Every structure is written in C-alpha cells, then in structure tokens.
Amino acid sequence: MKKTILLLLAALAFCVSSRAQESVSQDVRSKRPVFLGVNGAVSAPIGLVENRGGLVFGTGLKAGLDFAYPISDNFAMGAYLNLGGGPAFSLGMNHQAGISPGPFLDVKAGLLMLAGDLRNRPYIIGIAPFTGIGICGKKASDHLLPYLPAEVRFGRVLSDNLYITGNLNIGVSGLVLMFEPGISIGYNFGHRLKK
C-alpha cells in the first residue's frame, strides 16, 4: 500500500513538473517578437536593351510592407510587398535602338525571413523570385519595356524600431535586361503587438 501511494505521489509530482515546464515554454514562445514593418527605398535602375545598343537608366522611390512571424527563438518567416517607380531616361545609340524616355515602375512580392536572435538585432533575408511586374523605359513607338523582376534583399534590424536592407533587383524580358541596386530603411511596429 505504501509503495502504491509513493508511486502515485511520484507520478503526480512528475505531471506537475512537466505542466510547469510546458507553461514556461509557452510563456517564452509568447514573448517572441512579431516583425511588422514599413519601409522606404531608393534605387537606381539600369536597363540594357538587348541587341539594340540602347541603355535606359532612372531613379526610383519605393514603399513596402514587411511581415515575419516567429517560428523559433532564432527564426521567423513571412512575406513582403513593395511598389514604386520614378522617371527613366535613355542613353546610347538612341536612334538605332529606338529608345525614348519613359516610366520606371515595379511591384514585387516575396518571401521574408529573419535569422539570429529575434530579440537582439536579427538578420533580414528576402527573396522575390519573379513574383511581380516591372517597366523600365519605352521604345520610340510608345511600347513600354516590361520585365519580370527577381529580387534579393539582405539587411539587419538595428534596434527595436529601425532596420535597413540592401536590395538587388534583376529583371528579364525579351527586350530589356534590368539591374537595380537599392537601399531601404524601415520602421518595425512588431514589438508593440501582443501575440
């Protein structure tokens, strides 16, 4: 009888201790920060018109939304969306290439990841694999030069509020090959959210 009571007490103590550990781990999980930010970017698109000897370049201003949900203490995953544009200009053999100034516009959506200690300046990695549409200049016949954008972003959270990323966008189409380096600075509202 005494052995049975001791076994029941040991089983009860084990259950209570495992429940306490489970509640502590849930508290830790609930304190993982959600990343939700808005950003502004400056870029310099350069388009090479294939087989025509023309060059299109421009300046771009963009705005974006970034979101990542914590999966563990060291990794968060989500998505981002950015859009913007600006003027585009042409250089090179414009008459032979048939290139005239036109707009530069694009919109992209991609995968966003945070890696490293999510509470202490994690790294930001973003990839947009041809999930969007862009325009960089136009032909003299008023046909726009569209491209499919692919983007890679890499940066870091600087504080609870600020983050920065460097961006490289490459666009491909039958008429134009476009390169667009840029930099974005954002503000993170995620630490204010309660999960």
ZAGU-691288 format. One record per residue (C-alpha): x, y, z. Coordinates in pm, whole numbers, plus 32768, in hexadecimal, padded with zeros to 4 digits. Layout:
BEGIN
    X    Y    Z
    X    Y    Z
...
! end
This chain:
BEGIN
    X    Y    Z
 8000 8000 8000
 811A 80F0 8059
 81C7 80A2 7F10
 8089 80F2 7E51
 8060 8240 7F03
 81CF 8297 7EC3
 81A9 823E 7D52
 806E 8316 7D37
 811F 843A 7DE3
 824B 8416 7CF9
 8166 840C 7BC8
 80AA 853F 7C46
 81F2 85FB 7C80
 8268 859E 7B23
 8120 8619 7A86
 812C 8761 7B48
 8298 879C 7AE5
 8259 8751 7972
 812A 883B 7974
 81FC 8950 7A0E
 830C 8921 7906
 8205 8923 77F4
 816E 8A68 7877
 82C9 8B07 788E
 8316 8AA1 7727
 81C7 8B33 76B8
 821D 8C7A 7769
 836E 8C82 76B7
 82C5 8C41 7568
 81C6 8D51 75A7
 82DF 8E4E 75E0
 837F 8E13 748D
 835E 8F57 73CB
 828A 8F72 7291
 8330 903D 717D
 824A 9136 70D0
 82E9 925C 701F
 82BD 9365 6F18
 83E4 93D5 6E47
 844E 94D5 6D49
 8554 9489 6C40
 862D 9549 6B4A
 86A9 9493 6A15
 8762 94CC 68CE
 86DB 93F0 67B5
 87B2 93B5 6680
 871B 9307 6553
 87DF 9276 642E
 870E 9257 62F4
 8776 910C 625E
 8808 9104 60FC
 87C1 9277 60C9
 88DE 932E 6174
 87F9 9403 6250
 8814 944E 63C1
 86F9 94BA 64A7
 873F 953E 6604
 866C 95E2 670F
 862F 962E 687B
 852A 9586 694D
 8475 95BE 6A95
 83B7 949C 6B2C
 82E4 9446 6C59
 82BB 92EE 6CEF
 821D 9219 6DFC
 82E1 9107 6EB1
 8256 8FF4 6F90
 82F5 8EC4 7039
 8261 8DE0 7143
 834C 8D33 723B
 836D 8BBC 7211
 8481 8B93 7315
 855C 8C75 73E8
 864D 8C99 72C3
 8573 8C91 718C
 8441 8D47 7107
 839A 8D25 6FB6
 82A1 8DF8 6EF6
 827D 8ECB 6DBF
 82BB 9026 6D36
 8221 9105 6C30
 82B3 923F 6B95
 8253 9328 6A7C
 82D1 946B 69E9
 8369 9513 68C0
 83FC 964C 682E
 8477 96E3 66E9
 854A 961F 65EF
 863C 96B8 64F4
 86F7 962E 63C8
 8863 9633 6359
 892B 9597 6244
 88CF 956C 60D7
 876C 95E0 610A
 870E 9609 5F9B
 8782 94AD 5F3D
 86FC 941A 6080
 85B3 94D3 6068
 85B3 9522 61DD
 8507 964F 6275
 84D9 96C5 63DE
 83C0 961F 6497
 834B 95AC 65EC
 83F4 94C2 66DD
 82F6 9401 67AF
 82F1 92B5 6864
 8235 91EB 6966
 82C4 90B7 6A0F
 825C 8FB9 6B17
 834F 8ECB 6BBA
 83B3 8DEC 6CDA
 8443 8E98 6E10
 8513 8DE9 6F1C
 85B8 8E5C 705E
 86E0 8D8F 70DC
 879E 8DB0 7222
 8727 8E11 737E
 85D3 8EAD 7335
 85ED 8F87 746C
 8746 900D 7417
 8781 909C 72B9
 8733 8F72 71D5
 8799 8F68 7068
 8696 8FA2 6F57
 868E 8ED3 6E17
 8591 8F0A 6D03
 855C 8E59 6BB7
 8462 8EB3 6AA4
 8483 8DAD 698E
 83D9 8E51 6861
 82A0 8E9B 6930
 8245 8FF1 68AA
 824D 90CE 6778
 8328 91F3 670F
 8354 92F6 65FD
 849C 93A6 65AC
 8482 94AC 6495
 83D9 9489 6344
 841F 946D 61D3
 83F0 9599 60F0
 82B1 94F7 606D
 8220 9528 61CD
 8238 93B8 6225
 829A 938B 6391
 83C2 92AA 63E5
 8339 91AE 64E4
 8408 90B9 65AF
 83D8 8FAF 66BC
 848F 9018 67F9
 8556 8F30 68DA
 85DA 8FCE 6A1A
 86C5 8F74 6B34
 86C8 903F 6C77
 87BC 9029 6D97
 87CB 9101 6ECE
 87AE 9117 7045
 86CC 9194 7157
 878B 92B5 71F6
 86AC 92EC 7327
 854C 929C 739D
 84CB 9396 729E
 85C2 93C2 717E
 8640 92D1 7074
 8703 92F2 6F30
 872A 9217 6DFC
 87F5 921E 6CBD
 872E 91AC 6B8E
 8792 9129 6A39
 8685 9104 6932
 86C1 9059 67E3
 85B7 9068 66D3
 85A8 8F91 659C
 84D2 8FAB 6463
 84F7 8F83 62EC
 8549 90F6 62C2
 8603 9168 63F8
 86F3 90E4 6500
 86D2 91BA 6638
 87B1 91E0 676E
 873A 92AA 6896
 880A 92D6 69D2
 875F 9384 6AF2
 8753 93BE 6C68
 8626 93C8 6D4E
 85F1 9442 6EB1
 84C5 93CE 6F79
 840B 93F6 70BE
 83A0 92BE 7180
 8252 92C8 7237
 8262 9156 7296
 82E0 9181 73FA
 819B 9239 744A
 80C3 9111 73E5
 8049 9014 74E2
 8041 8EB2 7461
! end
